[in-house]
Amino acid sequence: MTERARVDILGCGVDLVDTAEALNRIVTFIRDDRPAYVVTFGAEMAVRACHDAGYRTVVNAADLVVADTVGIVWASRVLGLPQRERVAGIELVERMCEITSGSVYFLGGAAGVAAAAAAALATRHPRLHVAGSRHGYFSKEEEPAIVDEIRASGASVVLVALGFPRQEFWIRDNLKALGPVTCIGVGGAFDVWAGKTKRAPESWRRAGMEWLYRLIAEPRRLGRQLALPEFAVRVLIQAAF
């Protein structure tokens, strides 16, 4: 295997890929029929990794880490190894669903949301086969049964929408037991696909202001957004030294 081209952002390696290459790697993971996982990486996650060595280890062990937010794209540029483009996880999965002939299991979200997200994607992408779905409100004791259900479903891809850092830790803890599947952490994407949350208009996304749109639409996110100034300062310090 050739060495991956990556940029180190606050101790986390982020792959230097565009959407097409990221999609190609995911297709390869599925074709190789082996356990693999993908992290859709954002600035808030980078700050978490600064304070949590265990989380940083989980991110760095992923088979693919993509620049999910404009903050990561900005940091890559500041650090001298610019990303070719932002690889938004929600768009990456949509592209995957256009071409995959495998089956996908949806795990996460509130009751009914995973099933609604799966139905919406299946309507838009006829090639997609839904292996199953389950909400994300479960206890540690329930996990073995959930893993058994996913493995028995024959899924080749598991979309895990438990929010960070829970989804990355969950994937790390259960990947081998799930069998030869590719797990992708997708954060709040189920809510968008299910129609519970609106994504920022394309003009806002092109301007790199999707974070502001989400903050206006969901003021409760303010506490999380306070991580962004810390992220910026830490990246500038890393670039200086």
C-alpha positions as CSV (number, residue, x, y, z in Angstrom):
1,M,0.0,0.0,0.0
2,T,1.4,3.4,-0.9
3,E,1.8,6.0,1.8
4,R,-1.2,8.2,2.2
5,A,-0.8,11.9,1.4
6,R,-2.0,13.7,4.6
7,V,-1.8,16.9,6.5
8,D,-1.3,17.0,10.2
9,I,-3.9,19.2,11.8
10,L,-3.4,19.5,15.6
11,G,-2.1,16.0,15.8
12,C,-4.7,14.4,13.5
13,G,-3.9,13.2,10.0
14,V,-6.4,14.3,7.4
15,D,-6.2,12.8,3.9
16,L,-5.5,15.1,1.0
17,V,-8.3,13.9,-1.3
18,D,-11.1,15.4,-3.3
19,T,-14.6,13.9,-3.3
20,A,-13.9,11.7,-6.3
21,E,-10.8,10.1,-4.7
22,A,-12.5,9.7,-1.4
23,L,-15.4,8.0,-3.1
24,N,-13.0,5.7,-5.0
25,R,-11.3,4.7,-1.7
26,I,-14.7,3.8,-0.1
27,V,-15.6,1.7,-3.1
28,T,-12.3,0.0,-2.8
29,F,-12.9,-0.7,0.9
30,I,-16.3,-2.3,0.0
31,R,-14.8,-4.3,-2.8
32,D,-11.9,-5.6,-0.7
33,D,-14.6,-7.0,1.7
34,R,-12.7,-6.0,4.9
35,P,-13.5,-3.9,8.0
36,A,-12.7,-0.2,7.4
37,Y,-13.9,3.1,8.7
38,V,-14.2,6.7,7.5
39,V,-14.0,9.8,9.7
40,T,-15.7,13.0,8.4
41,F,-13.5,15.5,10.2
42,G,-14.4,18.9,11.4
43,A,-12.9,21.7,13.4
44,E,-14.8,20.9,16.6
45,M,-13.5,17.3,16.4
46,A,-10.0,18.6,16.1
47,V,-10.3,20.6,19.3
48,R,-11.8,17.5,21.0
49,A,-8.8,15.5,19.8
50,C,-6.4,18.1,21.4
51,H,-7.9,17.5,24.8
52,D,-8.6,13.7,24.4
53,A,-5.6,11.6,23.4
54,G,-7.9,8.5,23.1
55,Y,-10.1,10.3,20.6
56,R,-7.1,11.5,18.6
57,T,-5.9,7.9,18.4
58,V,-9.2,6.8,17.0
59,V,-9.2,9.4,14.4
60,N,-5.6,8.6,13.3
61,A,-6.4,4.9,13.1
62,A,-9.2,5.5,10.5
63,D,-8.8,4.2,7.0
64,L,-9.9,7.5,5.6
65,V,-10.2,11.0,7.2
66,V,-11.9,13.7,5.0
67,A,-12.1,17.4,5.4
68,D,-15.7,17.8,6.2
69,T,-15.8,21.5,7.1
70,V,-14.4,24.7,5.8
71,G,-12.3,25.1,9.0
72,I,-10.3,22.0,8.1
73,V,-9.8,23.2,4.5
74,W,-8.6,26.6,5.9
75,A,-6.3,24.9,8.3
76,S,-4.8,22.7,5.6
77,R,-4.0,25.8,3.6
78,V,-2.5,27.7,6.5
79,L,-0.3,24.7,7.3
80,G,1.0,24.6,3.7
81,L,-0.6,21.4,2.5
82,P,-3.9,22.6,1.0
83,Q,-6.9,20.3,0.4
84,R,-8.1,20.2,-3.1
85,E,-11.7,20.8,-1.9
86,R,-14.0,20.3,1.0
87,V,-15.3,16.8,1.2
88,A,-18.6,17.2,3.0
89,G,-19.6,13.8,4.5
90,I,-23.3,14.3,3.6
91,E,-22.4,14.8,-0.1
92,L,-19.9,12.0,-0.1
93,V,-22.5,9.5,1.1
94,E,-25.0,10.8,-1.5
95,R,-22.5,10.1,-4.2
96,M,-21.8,6.7,-2.8
97,C,-25.5,5.9,-2.8
98,E,-25.6,6.8,-6.5
99,I,-23.2,4.1,-7.5
100,T,-23.2,1.4,-4.8
101,S,-24.9,-1.9,-5.4
102,G,-24.2,-3.0,-1.8
103,S,-26.5,-2.7,1.1
104,V,-26.4,0.0,3.7
105,Y,-27.4,0.0,7.4
106,F,-28.5,3.2,9.1
107,L,-27.7,3.6,12.8
108,G,-28.4,6.7,14.9
109,G,-30.7,9.6,15.3
110,A,-34.0,9.8,17.2
111,A,-36.7,7.2,16.9
112,G,-37.9,6.9,13.3
113,V,-35.2,9.3,11.9
114,A,-32.9,6.6,10.6
115,A,-35.7,4.8,8.8
116,A,-36.9,8.1,7.3
117,A,-33.4,9.0,6.2
118,A,-33.0,5.5,4.6
119,A,-36.3,5.8,2.8
120,A,-35.5,9.3,1.4
121,L,-32.1,8.1,0.1
122,A,-33.6,4.9,-1.4
123,T,-36.1,7.1,-3.2
124,R,-33.4,9.3,-4.7
125,H,-31.0,6.4,-5.4
126,P,-32.7,3.3,-6.9
127,R,-29.4,1.3,-6.7
128,L,-29.3,1.7,-2.9
129,H,-30.4,-1.4,-0.9
130,V,-31.3,-0.6,2.7
131,A,-30.1,-3.4,5.0
132,G,-31.9,-2.0,8.1
133,S,-32.1,0.9,10.5
134,R,-32.1,1.6,14.2
135,H,-32.2,4.7,16.3
136,G,-29.2,5.8,18.3
137,Y,-30.7,5.8,21.8
138,F,-29.3,2.5,23.2
139,S,-27.4,1.4,26.2
140,K,-24.0,-0.3,26.3
141,E,-25.8,-3.5,27.3
142,E,-27.8,-3.4,24.1
143,E,-24.8,-3.0,21.8
144,P,-24.0,-6.8,21.3
145,A,-27.5,-7.4,20.0
146,I,-27.3,-4.4,17.7
147,V,-24.0,-5.6,16.3
148,D,-25.5,-9.0,15.8
149,E,-28.4,-7.5,13.9
150,I,-26.1,-5.4,11.6
151,R,-23.9,-8.4,10.9
152,A,-26.9,-10.6,10.1
153,S,-28.3,-7.9,7.8
154,G,-25.5,-8.5,5.3
155,A,-24.7,-4.7,5.1
156,S,-21.6,-3.7,3.4
157,V,-21.7,-0.1,4.7
158,V,-22.9,1.1,8.1
159,L,-23.7,4.8,8.4
160,V,-23.3,5.8,12.0
161,A,-25.0,9.0,13.1
162,L,-24.4,9.1,16.8
163,G,-22.6,12.5,16.9
164,F,-18.9,12.9,17.7
165,P,-17.1,11.6,19.6
166,R,-19.6,8.9,20.4
167,Q,-19.8,7.6,16.8
168,E,-16.1,7.3,16.3
169,F,-15.6,5.5,19.6
170,W,-18.6,3.2,18.8
171,I,-17.1,2.3,15.4
172,R,-13.7,1.6,17.0
173,D,-15.2,-0.6,19.6
174,N,-17.4,-2.6,17.3
175,L,-15.8,-2.7,13.9
176,K,-14.2,-6.1,14.0
177,A,-17.3,-7.7,15.4
178,L,-19.4,-6.2,12.6
179,G,-17.5,-8.2,10.0
180,P,-16.3,-6.9,6.6
181,V,-18.2,-3.6,6.6
182,T,-17.2,0.0,5.9
183,C,-18.4,2.3,8.7
184,I,-18.8,6.0,8.0
185,G,-19.5,8.5,10.8
186,V,-22.1,11.0,9.4
187,G,-23.0,13.2,12.5
188,G,-26.4,14.9,11.9
189,A,-26.9,13.9,8.3
190,F,-29.9,11.6,9.1
191,D,-31.9,14.7,10.3
192,V,-31.2,16.4,7.0
193,W,-32.1,13.4,4.9
194,A,-35.2,12.8,7.0
195,G,-36.3,16.4,6.5
196,K,-36.1,17.3,10.2
197,T,-33.3,19.8,9.6
198,K,-32.7,22.0,6.5
199,R,-29.2,22.2,5.1
200,A,-27.8,25.7,4.3
201,P,-28.6,26.9,0.8
202,E,-25.9,26.2,-1.8
203,S,-25.0,29.9,-2.0
204,W,-24.1,29.8,1.8
205,R,-22.2,26.6,1.3
206,R,-20.2,28.0,-1.6
207,A,-19.3,31.0,0.5
208,G,-18.1,28.8,3.3
209,M,-20.8,30.0,5.7
210,E,-22.7,26.9,6.3
211,W,-21.6,26.9,9.9
212,L,-23.2,30.4,10.4
213,Y,-26.5,29.3,8.7
214,R,-26.7,26.3,11.1
215,L,-26.0,28.6,14.1
216,I,-28.8,30.9,13.1
217,A,-31.1,28.0,12.5
218,E,-30.1,26.2,15.7
219,P,-28.9,28.8,18.4
220,R,-28.3,25.9,20.8
221,R,-25.2,25.1,18.8
222,L,-23.5,28.3,20.1
223,G,-21.7,26.3,22.9
224,R,-20.2,24.0,20.3
225,Q,-19.2,26.9,18.0
226,L,-17.1,28.4,20.8
227,A,-14.5,25.7,19.9
228,L,-13.8,27.5,16.6
229,P,-11.8,30.4,18.0
230,E,-9.6,27.9,19.9
231,F,-9.2,25.8,16.8
232,A,-8.1,28.9,14.8
233,V,-5.6,29.9,17.4
234,R,-4.1,26.4,17.8
235,V,-3.7,26.1,14.0
236,L,-1.9,29.5,13.8
237,I,0.4,28.4,16.6
238,Q,1.1,25.1,14.8
239,A,1.8,27.0,11.6
240,A,4.2,29.4,13.4
241,F,6.3,26.6,15.0
